[in-house]
């Protein structure tokens, strides 16, 4: 418990001691890094703002639930709860929004329910592909993301299908 409170100060002290040993201008290097950090924030802010705006529109308008209604018969046939589908859809876009949906599912159905286990597994089996591409590729000005997007979304799809299969086999 105490280690978690002192690890960051120890890390900072180690860096300072290392800089002093090498006779580096520690404060000047710190200021240069802070400037670079602000420039990076300035460069990625539009991407983050666009993602937040899009996610808020999708989740607050219930557009996802409405547009995915056509999958209800297939999900009923496969015994997959429909409530999980919006989370599966939003997960590649936003980790925070999918975490909020996970929280709602856990509060409404409980963590030990089938849908609670499925939502938890889905959260761990997928990544925030579109967010990662927008943030990291946008920060270094990469605009041709076609193949990375296809591979990332395919990996998310495989993670979603795998989470359904694994939870169905283990928890029935």
C-alpha positions as a Markdown table, in Angstrom:
| # | Residue | x | y | z |
|---|---|---|---|---|
| 1 | Unk | 0.0 | 0.0 | 0.0 |
| 2 | Unk | 2.8 | 2.4 | 0.9 |
| 3 | Unk | 4.7 | 1.5 | -2.3 |
| 4 | Unk | 1.8 | 2.8 | -4.5 |
| 5 | Unk | 2.1 | 6.2 | -2.7 |
| 6 | Unk | 5.9 | 6.5 | -3.1 |
| 7 | Unk | 6.5 | 5.0 | -6.5 |
| 8 | Unk | 6.0 | 8.2 | -8.5 |
| 9 | Unk | 8.1 | 10.4 | -6.2 |
| 10 | Unk | 10.8 | 7.8 | -6.3 |
| 11 | Unk | 10.7 | 7.7 | -10.0 |
| 12 | Unk | 11.0 | 11.5 | -10.2 |
| 13 | Unk | 13.9 | 11.6 | -7.8 |
| 14 | Unk | 15.6 | 8.9 | -9.8 |
| 15 | Unk | 15.3 | 10.9 | -13.0 |
| 16 | Unk | 16.6 | 14.0 | -11.2 |
| 17 | Unk | 19.6 | 12.1 | -9.7 |
| 18 | Unk | 20.3 | 10.6 | -13.1 |
| 19 | Unk | 20.2 | 14.1 | -14.7 |
| 20 | Unk | 22.5 | 15.5 | -12.0 |
| 21 | Unk | 25.0 | 12.7 | -12.4 |
| 22 | Unk | 25.2 | 13.4 | -16.2 |
| 23 | Unk | 25.3 | 17.1 | -15.5 |
| 24 | Unk | 22.2 | 17.9 | -17.6 |
| 25 | Unk | 20.2 | 21.1 | -17.3 |
| 26 | Unk | 17.2 | 19.3 | -15.7 |
| 27 | Unk | 14.9 | 22.3 | -15.4 |
| 28 | Unk | 15.5 | 23.4 | -19.0 |
| 29 | Unk | 14.8 | 19.9 | -20.3 |
| 30 | Unk | 11.7 | 19.8 | -18.1 |
| 31 | Unk | 10.4 | 23.0 | -19.7 |
| 32 | Unk | 11.2 | 21.8 | -23.2 |
| 33 | Unk | 9.2 | 18.6 | -22.5 |
| 34 | Unk | 6.3 | 20.6 | -21.1 |
| 35 | Unk | 6.3 | 22.7 | -24.3 |
| 36 | Unk | 6.3 | 19.6 | -26.4 |
| 37 | Unk | 3.4 | 18.2 | -24.3 |
| 38 | Unk | 1.3 | 21.3 | -24.8 |
| 39 | Unk | 2.0 | 21.2 | -28.6 |
| 40 | Unk | 0.9 | 17.5 | -28.7 |
| 41 | Unk | -2.2 | 18.4 | -26.7 |
| 42 | Unk | -3.0 | 21.2 | -29.2 |
| 43 | Unk | -2.5 | 18.8 | -32.1 |
| 44 | Unk | -4.7 | 16.0 | -30.8 |
| 45 | Unk | -7.4 | 18.2 | -29.3 |
| 46 | Unk | -9.6 | 18.3 | -32.5 |
| 47 | Unk | -9.5 | 14.5 | -32.8 |
| 48 | Unk | -10.5 | 14.0 | -29.2 |
| 49 | Unk | -13.3 | 16.7 | -29.4 |
| 50 | Unk | -14.7 | 15.1 | -32.6 |
| 51 | Unk | -14.7 | 11.7 | -30.9 |
| 52 | Unk | -16.4 | 13.0 | -27.8 |
| 53 | Unk | -19.0 | 14.8 | -29.9 |
| 54 | Unk | -19.8 | 11.8 | -32.1 |
| 55 | Unk | -20.0 | 9.4 | -29.1 |
| 56 | Unk | -22.4 | 11.8 | -27.2 |
| 57 | Unk | -24.6 | 12.0 | -30.3 |
| 58 | Unk | -24.7 | 8.2 | -30.8 |
| 59 | Unk | -25.3 | 7.4 | -27.1 |
| 60 | Unk | -27.7 | 10.2 | -26.1 |
| 61 | Unk | -29.9 | 9.9 | -29.2 |
| 62 | Unk | -30.3 | 6.1 | -28.9 |
| 63 | Unk | -29.6 | 6.0 | -32.6 |
| 64 | Unk | -27.5 | 2.8 | -32.0 |
| 65 | Unk | -30.4 | 0.9 | -30.4 |
| 66 | Unk | -32.8 | 2.1 | -33.1 |
| 67 | Unk | -30.6 | 1.2 | -36.0 |
| 68 | Unk | -29.7 | -2.2 | -34.7 |
| 69 | Unk | -33.4 | -3.3 | -34.1 |
| 70 | Unk | -33.2 | -5.5 | -37.3 |
| 71 | Unk | -30.7 | -7.8 | -35.5 |
| 72 | Unk | -33.1 | -8.6 | -32.6 |
| 73 | Unk | -34.6 | -11.8 | -34.2 |
| 74 | Unk | -31.1 | -13.1 | -34.9 |
| 75 | Unk | -30.0 | -12.3 | -31.3 |
| 76 | Unk | -33.1 | -13.9 | -29.9 |
| 77 | Unk | -32.4 | -17.1 | -31.9 |
| 78 | Unk | -28.8 | -17.1 | -30.6 |
| 79 | Unk | -29.9 | -16.4 | -27.0 |
| 80 | Unk | -27.8 | -13.2 | -26.9 |
| 81 | Unk | -29.4 | -10.3 | -25.0 |
| 82 | Unk | -30.1 | -7.3 | -27.2 |
| 83 | Unk | -28.8 | -4.9 | -24.4 |
| 84 | Unk | -25.3 | -6.0 | -25.1 |
| 85 | Unk | -25.3 | -4.9 | -28.8 |
| 86 | Unk | -25.0 | -1.1 | -28.3 |
| 87 | Unk | -22.0 | -1.7 | -26.0 |
| 88 | Unk | -20.4 | -4.0 | -28.6 |
| 89 | Unk | -21.0 | -1.4 | -31.3 |
| 90 | Unk | -19.7 | 1.6 | -29.2 |
| 91 | Unk | -16.6 | -0.2 | -27.8 |
| 92 | Unk | -14.4 | 0.3 | -30.8 |
| 93 | Unk | -15.3 | 4.0 | -30.8 |
| 94 | Unk | -15.0 | 4.9 | -27.1 |
| 95 | Unk | -13.7 | 3.1 | -24.1 |
| 96 | Unk | -15.3 | 5.5 | -21.7 |
| 97 | Unk | -18.8 | 5.3 | -23.3 |
| 98 | Unk | -18.6 | 1.5 | -23.4 |
| 99 | Unk | -17.4 | 1.5 | -19.7 |
| 100 | Unk | -20.5 | 3.6 | -18.8 |
| 101 | Unk | -22.7 | 1.1 | -20.7 |
| 102 | Unk | -21.0 | -1.8 | -18.9 |
| 103 | Unk | -21.7 | 0.0 | -15.6 |
| 104 | Unk | -25.4 | 0.4 | -16.5 |
| 105 | Unk | -25.6 | -3.3 | -17.4 |
| 106 | Unk | -23.9 | -4.4 | -14.2 |
| 107 | Unk | -26.2 | -2.2 | -12.1 |
| 108 | Unk | -29.4 | -3.3 | -14.0 |
| 109 | Unk | -28.6 | -7.0 | -14.3 |
| 110 | Unk | -25.8 | -7.7 | -11.8 |
| 111 | Unk | -22.2 | -8.8 | -12.3 |
| 112 | Unk | -23.0 | -12.5 | -12.0 |
| 113 | Unk | -25.8 | -12.5 | -14.6 |
| 114 | Unk | -25.2 | -13.9 | -18.1 |
| 115 | Unk | -25.3 | -10.4 | -19.6 |
| 116 | Unk | -23.1 | -9.0 | -16.9 |
| 117 | Unk | -20.4 | -11.6 | -17.6 |
| 118 | Unk | -20.9 | -11.2 | -21.3 |
| 119 | Unk | -20.5 | -7.4 | -21.0 |
| 120 | Unk | -17.4 | -7.7 | -18.8 |
| 121 | Unk | -15.8 | -10.2 | -21.2 |
| 122 | Unk | -16.6 | -8.1 | -24.2 |
| 123 | Unk | -15.0 | -5.1 | -22.5 |
| 124 | Unk | -11.8 | -7.0 | -22.1 |
| 125 | Unk | -11.8 | -8.7 | -25.5 |
| 126 | Unk | -12.0 | -5.6 | -27.6 |
| 127 | Unk | -10.2 | -2.3 | -28.0 |
| 128 | Unk | -11.0 | 1.3 | -28.8 |
| 129 | Unk | -9.8 | 1.0 | -32.4 |
| 130 | Unk | -11.3 | 4.1 | -33.9 |
| 131 | Unk | -10.3 | 6.2 | -30.8 |
| 132 | Unk | -6.7 | 4.9 | -31.0 |
| 133 | Unk | -6.5 | 5.6 | -34.7 |
| 134 | Unk | -8.0 | 9.1 | -34.4 |
| 135 | Unk | -5.8 | 10.0 | -31.4 |
| 136 | Unk | -2.4 | 8.4 | -32.2 |
| 137 | Unk | -2.5 | 8.6 | -36.0 |
| 138 | Unk | -3.9 | 12.1 | -35.8 |
| 139 | Unk | -1.1 | 13.3 | -33.4 |
| 140 | Unk | 1.6 | 12.3 | -35.9 |
| 141 | Unk | -0.4 | 13.5 | -39.0 |
| 142 | Unk | -1.0 | 10.1 | -40.5 |
| 143 | Unk | -4.0 | 10.3 | -42.8 |
| 144 | Unk | -4.0 | 7.0 | -44.6 |
| 145 | Unk | -5.4 | 4.6 | -42.0 |
| 146 | Unk | -7.4 | 2.3 | -44.3 |
| 147 | Unk | -5.5 | -0.9 | -43.5 |
| 148 | Unk | -5.0 | -0.2 | -39.8 |
| 149 | Unk | -8.8 | 0.5 | -39.5 |
| 150 | Unk | -9.8 | -2.7 | -41.3 |
| 151 | Unk | -7.4 | -4.9 | -39.2 |
| 152 | Unk | -8.4 | -3.1 | -36.0 |
| 153 | Unk | -12.2 | -3.5 | -36.6 |
| 154 | Unk | -11.7 | -7.1 | -37.7 |
| 155 | Unk | -9.8 | -7.8 | -34.5 |
| 156 | Unk | -12.7 | -6.1 | -32.5 |
| 157 | Unk | -15.2 | -8.3 | -34.4 |
| 158 | Unk | -13.3 | -11.4 | -33.6 |
| 159 | Unk | -13.1 | -10.3 | -29.9 |
| 160 | Unk | -16.8 | -9.7 | -29.8 |
| 161 | Unk | -17.6 | -13.1 | -31.4 |
| 162 | Unk | -15.1 | -14.8 | -29.1 |
| 163 | Unk | -16.6 | -13.2 | -26.0 |
| 164 | Unk | -20.1 | -14.4 | -27.0 |
| 165 | Unk | -18.7 | -18.0 | -27.6 |
| 166 | Unk | -16.6 | -18.2 | -24.5 |
| 167 | Unk | -19.3 | -16.8 | -22.1 |
| 168 | Unk | -21.9 | -19.1 | -23.7 |
| 169 | Unk | -19.6 | -22.1 | -23.2 |
| 170 | Unk | -18.5 | -21.3 | -19.7 |
| 171 | Unk | -21.6 | -19.7 | -18.2 |
| 172 | Unk | -24.2 | -21.2 | -20.5 |
